[in-house]
């Protein structure tokens, strides 16, 4: 009986070991000994390396923002892939690494890359870092002279590299690969991962995104900012803990001065909320509002001038150091 049990157990183990690996429709490059890491900075100013994205399928594409064809069509195709993935899209991260750091500033990447999808991240480094990461990923690129020194193009490789959630390089996506094929392969990688899914909630909030509603709200706030300065400096108003502007001490104001301050506050706070709502809408809707609010409020607090009054979580006021 014991021999029979041992035989059955051995047979089960044998069958388990013979499980066929997933069959991808894209080019399978599993086992490649390159593309091991990078050290770059994303368009939000955060240093990034490969390990930061463990737990997600990672799609890496190299290009530049003034690319007339391959780059925008690749990013647009990945946007379509995200639409096909549904909820699984939260477990996928797309990175766009610029090969043109001289022209592609962080600010430019912050406007260009998330325009295709709010969760997409643009990465850049200096010339040496760009050359190093291109070499590590076996990416070809070459600057081609134009009519002026700044009017040049960059020839470059057109494939995208896919890492599984365990951080292993697995697939090479050819330019023009159908979104349905890519989505199917990414789902296979997610299903066969040994690393637990890391879903931290909504996409990272890009405060530099330039959708029309965001731009309108931001413009309204900018237009009013100079009129608020004298009230901030006098300590009459301050920045509330919730990111809204509040009356702090209007006891010494005349009736007219108080009315002016209150009117400015009544105009300012709805526009602040409009900006937060627009940011949330650009990143997926109402479910993202708490994250959008937290990110924007932090930005306002960070940018608030030293010596102006801020409110803490307990409702107490103090001057910002």
C-alpha positions as CSV (number, residue, x, y, z in Angstrom):
1,X,0.0,0.0,0.0
2,X,2.8,2.4,0.9
3,X,4.6,1.6,-2.4
4,X,1.4,2.3,-4.3
5,X,0.9,5.6,-2.5
6,X,4.6,6.6,-3.2
7,X,4.1,5.7,-6.9
8,X,0.9,7.8,-7.1
9,X,2.7,10.7,-5.4
10,X,5.6,10.5,-7.8
11,X,3.2,10.5,-10.7
12,X,1.5,13.6,-9.5
13,X,4.8,15.4,-9.0
14,X,5.9,14.4,-12.5
15,X,2.7,15.8,-13.9
16,X,3.1,19.0,-12.0
17,X,6.6,19.5,-13.3
18,X,5.5,18.9,-16.9
19,X,2.9,21.8,-16.9
20,X,3.3,23.6,-20.2
21,X,4.6,27.2,-19.9
22,X,2.2,29.9,-21.1
23,X,2.1,30.3,-24.9
24,X,2.5,33.9,-25.9
25,X,1.6,35.4,-29.2
26,X,4.2,38.1,-28.8
27,X,8.0,37.3,-29.0
28,X,9.0,35.3,-25.9
29,X,12.4,36.4,-24.7
30,X,12.3,34.7,-21.3
31,X,15.8,34.1,-20.0
32,X,17.4,37.1,-21.5
33,X,20.3,38.3,-19.4
34,X,19.9,42.0,-20.3
35,X,17.4,44.7,-19.3
36,X,18.3,44.0,-15.7
37,X,17.8,47.5,-14.2
38,X,17.7,51.3,-14.8
39,X,18.3,54.4,-12.7
40,X,16.2,57.2,-14.0
41,X,13.8,59.9,-12.8
42,X,10.1,60.0,-13.6
43,X,8.2,63.0,-14.7
44,X,7.1,63.7,-11.1
45,X,10.7,64.0,-10.0
46,X,10.8,60.6,-8.3
47,X,13.9,58.4,-8.7
48,X,13.0,55.1,-10.3
49,X,14.5,51.7,-10.7
50,X,13.2,48.3,-11.9
51,X,12.4,47.0,-8.4
52,X,9.9,49.8,-7.8
53,X,7.4,48.1,-10.1
54,X,7.6,44.5,-8.7
55,X,4.1,43.1,-8.4
56,X,3.0,44.6,-11.7
57,X,3.5,43.7,-15.4
58,X,5.8,46.4,-16.7
59,X,5.8,47.6,-20.3
60,X,8.9,49.7,-21.2
61,X,9.1,51.7,-24.4
62,X,11.9,54.0,-25.6
63,X,11.2,57.1,-27.7
64,X,11.0,60.9,-27.7
65,X,8.2,63.4,-27.5
66,X,8.8,64.9,-31.0
67,X,8.7,61.5,-32.7
68,X,6.2,61.9,-35.5
69,X,4.8,58.4,-35.8
70,X,6.1,55.3,-33.9
71,X,6.0,56.8,-30.4
72,X,2.5,58.3,-30.4
73,X,1.0,55.3,-32.1
74,X,2.7,52.9,-29.6
75,X,1.4,54.9,-26.6
76,X,-2.1,55.1,-28.2
77,X,-2.0,51.4,-28.8
78,X,-1.1,50.8,-25.1
79,X,-4.1,53.0,-24.1
80,X,-6.3,50.7,-26.1
81,X,-4.7,47.7,-24.4
82,X,-5.6,49.2,-21.0
83,X,-9.2,49.5,-22.2
84,X,-9.2,45.8,-23.0
85,X,-7.7,44.8,-19.7
86,X,-10.4,46.4,-17.6
87,X,-9.6,46.0,-13.9
88,X,-6.4,44.2,-14.7
89,X,-5.0,47.5,-16.0
90,X,-4.4,48.5,-12.4
91,X,-1.8,45.8,-12.3
92,X,0.1,47.0,-15.4
93,X,2.5,50.0,-15.6
94,X,3.7,51.6,-18.8
95,X,7.0,53.5,-18.9
96,X,8.1,55.8,-21.7
97,X,11.9,56.4,-21.5
98,X,13.1,59.4,-23.5
99,X,16.1,59.1,-25.8
100,X,16.1,62.8,-26.2
101,X,16.8,64.3,-22.7
102,X,18.1,67.5,-24.2
103,X,14.6,68.5,-25.3
104,X,12.4,66.2,-23.2
105,X,12.3,67.9,-19.8
106,X,10.4,66.5,-16.9
107,X,7.7,69.1,-17.5
108,X,7.3,68.2,-21.1
109,X,7.1,64.5,-20.3
110,X,4.5,65.3,-17.6
111,X,2.3,66.8,-20.2
112,X,3.0,64.4,-23.1
113,X,3.0,60.9,-21.6
114,X,-0.1,61.0,-19.3
115,X,-2.1,62.5,-22.2
116,X,-2.3,59.0,-23.5
117,X,-3.3,57.5,-20.1
118,X,-3.1,59.1,-16.7
119,X,-1.1,56.1,-15.2
120,X,1.6,56.2,-17.9
121,X,5.0,57.4,-16.6
122,X,7.7,59.3,-18.5
123,X,11.3,58.6,-17.4
124,X,14.5,60.5,-18.2
125,X,18.1,60.8,-17.3
126,X,21.1,62.8,-18.4
127,X,23.0,61.9,-21.5
128,X,25.2,59.3,-19.7
129,X,22.2,57.7,-18.0
130,X,20.3,57.6,-21.3
131,X,23.2,55.9,-23.0
132,X,23.6,53.4,-20.2
133,X,19.9,52.3,-20.1
134,X,19.8,52.1,-23.9
135,X,22.9,49.8,-23.8
136,X,21.4,47.7,-21.1
137,X,18.2,47.2,-23.1
138,X,20.0,46.8,-26.4
139,X,18.2,49.8,-27.8
140,X,19.6,51.5,-30.9
141,X,19.2,55.3,-31.2
142,X,20.9,58.0,-33.3
143,X,20.4,61.7,-33.6
144,X,19.8,62.8,-37.2
145,X,20.6,66.4,-38.1
146,X,17.8,68.8,-39.1
147,X,17.6,72.3,-40.6
148,X,18.6,73.9,-37.3
149,X,20.6,72.5,-34.3
150,X,17.3,72.1,-32.3
151,X,15.3,70.7,-35.2
152,X,16.6,67.1,-35.3
153,X,15.0,63.7,-35.3
154,X,16.1,60.5,-33.4
155,X,16.2,57.2,-35.2
156,X,15.5,54.4,-32.6
157,X,14.4,50.9,-32.0
158,X,10.6,50.4,-32.0
159,X,9.9,47.4,-29.8
160,X,8.5,47.5,-26.3
161,X,9.9,45.3,-23.4
162,X,7.6,43.5,-21.0
163,X,8.5,42.3,-17.5
164,X,6.3,40.0,-15.5
165,X,5.3,40.9,-11.9
166,X,8.3,38.9,-10.6
167,X,10.6,41.4,-12.3
168,X,11.8,39.1,-15.1
169,X,12.1,40.2,-18.8
170,X,9.6,38.1,-20.7
171,X,8.3,39.6,-23.9
172,X,9.3,41.8,-26.8
173,X,6.3,43.6,-28.4
174,X,6.7,44.5,-32.1
175,X,5.6,47.9,-33.2
176,X,2.1,47.6,-34.5
177,X,1.2,44.5,-32.5
178,X,-2.6,44.3,-32.2
179,X,-4.0,45.5,-28.8
180,X,-6.0,42.3,-28.5
181,X,-2.8,40.2,-28.8
182,X,-0.9,42.4,-26.3
183,X,-3.8,42.4,-23.8
184,X,-4.0,38.6,-24.0
185,X,-0.3,38.1,-23.3
186,X,-0.3,40.6,-20.4
187,X,-3.2,38.7,-18.9
188,X,-1.2,35.4,-19.2
189,X,1.7,37.1,-17.3
190,X,-0.6,38.3,-14.6
191,X,-2.2,34.8,-14.2
192,X,1.1,33.0,-14.0
193,X,2.9,35.3,-11.7
194,X,4.4,34.0,-8.4
195,X,4.4,37.5,-6.9
196,X,1.1,38.6,-5.2
197,X,-0.7,41.4,-7.1
198,X,0.2,44.8,-5.8
199,X,-2.8,47.0,-6.4
200,X,-2.3,50.2,-4.4
201,X,-5.6,51.8,-5.6
202,X,-6.0,54.4,-8.3
203,X,-3.3,55.5,-10.6
204,X,-0.6,57.9,-9.4
205,X,-1.9,61.4,-9.5
206,X,0.0,63.6,-12.1
207,X,-0.5,67.1,-10.9
208,X,1.0,68.5,-14.1
209,X,-1.6,66.9,-16.4
210,X,-3.0,69.4,-18.9
211,X,-6.6,68.4,-19.6
212,X,-8.9,71.4,-20.5
213,X,-10.9,71.3,-17.2
214,X,-7.6,71.2,-15.2
215,X,-6.1,74.1,-17.2
216,X,-9.3,76.2,-16.7
217,X,-9.3,75.7,-12.9
218,X,-5.6,76.3,-12.7
219,X,-5.8,79.5,-14.7
220,X,-8.6,80.9,-12.4
221,X,-6.4,80.2,-9.4
222,X,-3.4,81.8,-10.9
223,X,-5.3,85.0,-11.9
224,X,-6.5,85.4,-8.3
225,X,-3.3,84.6,-6.5
226,X,-1.8,88.1,-6.5
227,X,-5.0,89.6,-4.9
228,X,-4.7,87.1,-2.0
229,X,-1.1,87.9,-1.2
230,X,-1.6,91.0,1.0
231,X,-4.2,89.1,3.1
232,X,-1.8,86.2,3.6
233,X,1.0,88.5,4.5
234,X,-1.1,90.4,7.1
235,X,-2.2,87.1,8.7
236,X,-5.9,87.8,7.9
237,X,-6.3,84.6,5.9
238,X,-4.3,81.3,5.9
239,X,-4.2,77.8,4.4
240,X,-6.6,75.4,6.1
241,X,-5.5,71.8,6.9
242,X,-7.9,70.7,4.1
243,X,-6.2,72.9,1.5
244,X,-8.9,75.5,1.5
245,X,-8.3,79.2,2.2
246,X,-9.8,80.3,5.5
247,X,-10.3,83.6,7.4
248,X,-7.9,83.5,10.4
249,X,-8.2,86.9,12.0
250,X,-10.4,89.6,10.5
251,X,-11.1,91.4,13.8
252,X,-9.2,94.5,12.9
253,X,-10.6,94.9,9.4
254,X,-13.1,97.5,8.3
255,X,-16.4,96.2,7.0
256,X,-15.4,96.8,3.4
257,X,-12.0,95.1,3.9
258,X,-13.7,92.1,5.4
259,X,-16.2,91.9,2.6
260,X,-13.3,91.9,0.1
261,X,-11.5,89.1,1.9
262,X,-14.6,87.0,2.2
263,X,-15.5,87.5,-1.4
264,X,-12.0,86.4,-2.5
265,X,-12.3,83.3,-0.2
266,X,-15.7,82.5,-1.7
267,X,-14.2,82.6,-5.2
268,X,-11.0,80.8,-4.4
269,X,-12.3,77.7,-2.6
270,X,-14.7,76.6,-5.3
271,X,-11.9,76.9,-7.9
272,X,-9.7,74.8,-5.7
273,X,-12.3,72.1,-5.5
274,X,-12.9,72.4,-9.2
275,X,-9.2,71.7,-9.8
276,X,-9.3,68.7,-7.5
277,X,-12.4,67.3,-9.3
278,X,-10.8,67.9,-12.7
279,X,-7.7,66.1,-11.6
280,X,-9.8,63.2,-10.4
281,X,-11.8,63.1,-13.6
282,X,-8.5,63.0,-15.6
283,X,-7.4,60.0,-13.5
284,X,-10.5,57.9,-13.6
285,X,-13.4,59.7,-11.8
286,X,-14.9,60.0,-8.4
287,X,-13.1,56.9,-7.0
288,X,-9.9,58.8,-7.3
289,X,-11.0,62.1,-5.7
290,X,-9.4,61.3,-2.2
291,X,-6.1,60.6,-3.9
292,X,-6.3,63.7,-6.1
293,X,-7.3,65.8,-3.1
294,X,-4.4,64.5,-0.9
295,X,-1.9,65.1,-3.7
296,X,-3.0,68.6,-4.5
297,X,-3.4,69.7,-0.9
298,X,0.2,68.5,-0.3
299,X,1.3,70.5,-3.3
300,X,-0.4,73.7,-1.9
301,X,1.2,73.2,1.5
302,X,4.6,72.6,0.1
303,X,4.4,75.8,-2.1
304,X,2.9,77.9,0.7
305,X,5.2,80.8,1.7
306,X,7.3,80.8,4.8
307,X,5.8,83.2,7.4
308,X,2.2,82.7,6.2
309,X,-0.3,81.1,8.5
310,X,-1.2,77.4,8.2
311,X,-3.7,75.3,10.1
312,X,-2.8,72.0,11.7
313,X,-5.0,68.9,12.0
314,X,-6.3,70.1,15.4
315,X,-7.4,73.5,14.1
316,X,-4.5,75.4,15.5
317,X,-2.8,78.2,13.5
318,X,1.0,78.8,13.3
319,X,3.3,80.5,10.8
320,X,4.9,78.2,8.3
321,X,8.7,77.9,9.1
